[in-house]
């Protein structure tokens, strides 16, 4: 067994010419979540993962080996999430929308819950808003921030919006502090075809609300140090690809939709969160390898990548990325940063759309 965050190295075969670019400090660097088909280094040691063979995608047996290596829960979904939804039942419509089929002995081991404002009705004239957390189960403040939003701020918006919150889309990953689901699939790359259980259940639940056009969707995430030490190496190993080291940004940023980036909307979120925690600086004009389009903002083609941000047709879409590993930021502040982002998003939409 290995420690989750232990640096993992393996000696690779002699490198071929790499298809990577060099930063100004001479360090090999590629886009954070990207990989290459050839070893992207000019040394003889590359961060690697202890499952699989460099350059060869995982077999089914290796996927099962991975699952066995992470199977033991490290925290309780029932205690940390479901118990916090109980008191919300007196204020909101809390409902179950499925259960993840990852425990053969107990099909109700991972029930999925969402929370609606009372009287949620697309025909009542109020625009509809979606907030999602825990699409990546290990990103704690996405889950706890969504719950805190419900506890503290959501009711401030009930006169203006129908609000739907799915606070923990990936409870199996939450309990194991894992990015992938039990099948070694990234839920946040699985919304184009809804091929993961998490994207299938969430997508069906969102569709069932019968909303014509959603006004806003805020998807709450984190970027953590384990992205670099664990999850990027795991992804490269799973896919038979290679990575070069990258820089985890120290601070908050958002990801907009490159098809419709809404810079004023993103700015209002960044400005609000900057009062709670620090904003990520760019490195050579980039954050996780993507060009920074404005302070603390990068854009992805969210629909093409199958991100959760594409689960609705919302006019205003953002993905928050809190950095929880900074010595300058407590867990509590991370949760507050998520709440501040949602509040700023709804405040901006309310003002700009004259709601
Ligand atoms: Zn994430």
Boltz pocket constraint, residues with backbone or C-beta under 6 A from the ligand:
constraints:
  - pocket:
      binder: B
      contacts: [[A, 135], [A, 136], [A, 139], [A, 188], [A, 220], [A, 221], [A, 222]]
      max_distance: 6.0
